[in-house]
């Protein structure tokens, strides 16, 4: 846990939590870009995806898949983007690994450029 890291200092009883297990939490983004925009966040501090231990890879994907299914049903979206910025050069602003889930509809007016 890093003292000044916003993602290390979540409360387990926050109302915007969608899913959680012993290693990860999925919560709604406080500044959503689209309806249902949520974040998959490791409970332990890892700065980037490259820092995540190999034994957590499958758990990371499993909870992401469960969250995607919940969010697609909740929003009625038919598609989604998964986005992780890793390192300052990629646009990472919070230096605690997190994966954005962006449920997408044809009329959400959000443009992702890659």
Order of alpha helices (4+ residues) and beta strands (2+ residues): beta-beta-beta-alpha-beta-beta
